[in-house]
Amino acid sequence: MLVIIMSSQSRPKIIAGIPAYNEEKYIAKVILKAQKYVNEIIVVDDGSTDMTPQIAEALGAIVIKHRKNLGYGAALKTIFEEARKRNPGVLVILDADDQHNPDDIPKLIKPILKGKADLVIGSRFLGKTNQPLWRRVGVKIITWLTKKTYNLCNITDAQSGFRAYGEKALKLISPKDRGMGASIDILHQAQIYKLKVREVPIEIKHHKDSSTYHPIRHVTGIIVRILQLLLRNTHYYIWDYQE
């Protein structure tokens, strides 16, 4: 059952978007907790072979299925496209694997509702995390490169997938990279469109079923994406991802 914590007249429509790939173990918990704070939930099933889409549908989520696994960025793009059709005031993106705590949603959307931000990033480095050292180091490297490349001085977590987008950001931003580089794409576009970006502390729970991306391939792939975007900005021709 959907429980709205504020009246529909006192706040804009809020949608949660969840990219999901073989997350039958956790998707129900994430949806049920998120439903307390949002009006609708969009789950993009990115080619799962388990019961992820059936569980999400049974719990009332809007489920859009990719016929095959296209990647995190491709799932994000589908969420953005579907959300725009529904005209929300805020779109919240969170992971399906129970790393993000949906109880942090009110904290994430607050700066947007107050008109102080267009894009809010939930930072793992401002809150509590039990992530392994190697993963924290990888994220810090990516964040440092992103800050230096795009002059985003106040960002502490460029790879956080727990984000909230206001109407302006949702209208202007469209992820391009199919993989994890989509997070960098979004920050790049936020800079181009001069969006107001803020961070808030979030709680992260790392567990044995958390991200299965190989850490070296993950970091390397994102660094390549940063370089691609940098080259594009200096008018070099680069190959881009196509669906």
Protein Blocks (a to p, Z undefined) as FASTA:
>chain_A
ZZdfbdfklpccdddddddehilkmmmmmmmmmmmmmmbdcdddehiabfklmmmmmnop
acdddfbdfbjklmmmmmmmmmmmnopabdcdddfkomacfklmmmmmmmmmnopafbdc
ddfklmccfbdfklmmmmmmmmmmmmmmnopakbcblkbcbdcddfklmmmpccfblblm
lmmmmmmmmmmnopacddddddddddfklcfbdfklmmmmmmmmmmmmmmmmnopacddd
dZZ
